[in-house]
Amino acid sequence: MGVKAVRDLRSIRPAASAEELERFETDVLAEFVLARSAAGLADATIRGDLSNLEQMRTWFGRPLWEMARQLLTDPHTTSPPGSTPTRAHTHPDTAGEHSGSP
């Protein structure tokens, strides 16, 4: 199987209208709710999660996926100190005691 050239469709497809973006965001949030519900989370938890997402969107003034895309694709984006996972949390008294066998 050979490598094939792929054409970028962003140059062909016109930019999405405000209405299309609003519908897309509604669909994404609906899928989020369905996924959380299917996972068995309580309705109150889902409402809280949605509230937090809406507050973030309102605070930043743009759709969340735009911010996520920038964070995931911008090589100059850095994580705040302490937010990068370095190793599993271990209690200082038990660090290094696990031998790997049950």
Kinemage of the C-alpha trace (Angstrom):
@kinemage 1
@onewidth
@group {chain A} dominant
@subgroup {mainchain}
@vectorlist {calphas} color= white
{ca met a 1} P 0.000 0.000 0.000
{ca gly a 2} L 1.544 3.298 -1.073
{ca val a 3} L 1.414 6.789 0.333
{ca lys a 4} L -1.171 9.028 -1.280
{ca ala a 5} L -1.350 12.791 -1.392
{ca val a 6} L -4.192 14.257 0.631
{ca arg a 7} L -5.745 17.570 -0.273
{ca asp a 8} L -6.578 20.042 2.494
{ca leu a 9} L -10.309 20.719 2.294
{ca arg a 10} L -10.150 23.883 4.391
{ca ser a 11} L -9.200 25.867 1.297
{ca ile a 12} L -12.263 24.596 -0.592
{ca arg a 13} L -14.907 24.736 2.116
{ca pro a 14} L -16.058 28.248 3.048
{ca ala a 15} L -15.654 29.382 6.648
{ca ala a 16} L -18.480 28.318 8.944
{ca ser a 17} L -21.144 30.885 9.715
{ca ala a 18} L -21.934 31.964 13.277
{ca glu a 19} L -25.118 29.876 13.129
{ca glu a 20} L -23.206 26.764 12.021
{ca leu a 21} L -20.687 27.224 14.828
{ca glu a 22} L -23.482 27.635 17.368
{ca arg a 23} L -25.173 24.434 16.139
{ca phe a 24} L -21.839 22.599 16.253
{ca glu a 25} L -21.202 23.720 19.816
{ca thr a 26} L -24.697 22.627 20.837
{ca asp a 27} L -24.117 19.216 19.244
{ca val a 28} L -20.757 18.797 20.979
{ca leu a 29} L -22.243 19.675 24.369
{ca ala a 30} L -25.178 17.301 23.764
{ca glu a 31} L -22.728 14.495 22.970
{ca phe a 32} L -20.795 15.384 26.126
{ca val a 33} L -23.973 15.073 28.201
{ca leu a 34} L -24.922 11.758 26.579
{ca ala a 35} L -21.439 10.316 27.108
{ca arg a 36} L -21.366 11.366 30.761
{ca ser a 37} L -24.865 9.998 31.298
{ca ala a 38} L -23.982 6.707 29.598
{ca ala a 39} L -20.969 6.457 31.917
{ca gly a 40} L -23.375 6.542 34.858
{ca leu a 41} L -22.610 9.984 36.263
{ca ala a 42} L -25.301 11.670 38.308
{ca asp a 43} L -27.371 14.418 36.705
{ca ala a 44} L -26.097 16.933 39.263
{ca thr a 45} L -22.501 16.114 38.319
{ca ile a 46} L -23.243 16.570 34.620
{ca arg a 47} L -25.002 19.892 35.297
{ca gly a 48} L -21.976 21.049 37.287
{ca asp a 49} L -19.609 20.046 34.496
{ca leu a 50} L -21.701 21.907 31.921
{ca ser a 51} L -21.848 24.947 34.157
{ca asn a 52} L -18.056 24.962 34.460
{ca leu a 53} L -17.628 24.651 30.689
{ca glu a 54} L -20.091 27.480 30.075
{ca gln a 55} L -18.305 29.708 32.590
{ca met a 56} L -14.982 29.065 30.855
{ca arg a 57} L -16.494 29.808 27.463
{ca thr a 58} L -18.055 33.030 28.742
{ca trp a 59} L -14.830 34.092 30.455
{ca phe a 60} L -12.676 33.550 27.351
{ca gly a 61} L -15.340 34.779 24.947
{ca arg a 62} L -14.834 32.102 22.325
{ca pro a 63} L -15.674 28.449 21.754
{ca leu a 64} L -13.788 25.980 23.920
{ca trp a 65} L -12.558 23.900 20.972
{ca glu a 66} L -10.677 26.931 19.634
{ca met a 67} L -8.816 27.218 22.918
{ca ala a 68} L -8.212 23.465 23.040
{ca arg a 69} L -6.906 23.469 19.471
{ca gln a 70} L -4.505 26.282 20.293
{ca leu a 71} L -3.262 24.534 23.437
{ca leu a 72} L -2.795 21.232 21.619
{ca thr a 73} L -1.142 22.583 18.482
{ca asp a 74} L 0.914 25.575 19.670
{ca pro a 75} L 4.446 24.337 20.400
{ca his a 76} L 5.103 27.459 22.490
{ca thr a 77} L 2.260 26.751 24.890
{ca thr a 78} L 3.588 25.749 28.256
{ca ser a 79} L 1.838 24.105 31.150
{ca pro a 80} L 1.535 26.016 34.394
{ca pro a 81} L 3.993 24.874 37.073
{ca gly a 82} L 2.750 21.818 38.915
{ca ser a 83} L 0.307 20.787 36.202
{ca thr a 84} L 2.616 18.410 34.361
{ca pro a 85} L 2.337 14.855 35.630
{ca thr a 86} L 5.776 13.624 36.538
{ca arg a 87} L 5.135 10.455 38.476
{ca ala a 88} L 2.403 8.711 40.371
{ca his a 89} L 1.621 10.013 43.815
{ca thr a 90} L 3.275 7.870 46.444
{ca his a 91} L 3.329 8.214 50.158
{ca pro a 92} L 6.849 9.154 51.315
{ca asp a 93} L 6.892 6.244 53.791
{ca thr a 94} L 6.180 3.675 51.056
{ca ala a 95} L 8.148 5.150 48.161
{ca gly a 96} L 10.392 2.519 46.641
{ca glu a 97} L 8.950 -0.369 48.666
{ca his a 98} L 6.907 -1.815 45.802
{ca ser a 99} L 8.849 -4.673 44.287
{ca gly a 100} L 6.500 -5.294 41.391
{ca ser a 101} L 5.283 -8.632 42.713
{ca pro a 102} L 1.975 -9.150 44.539
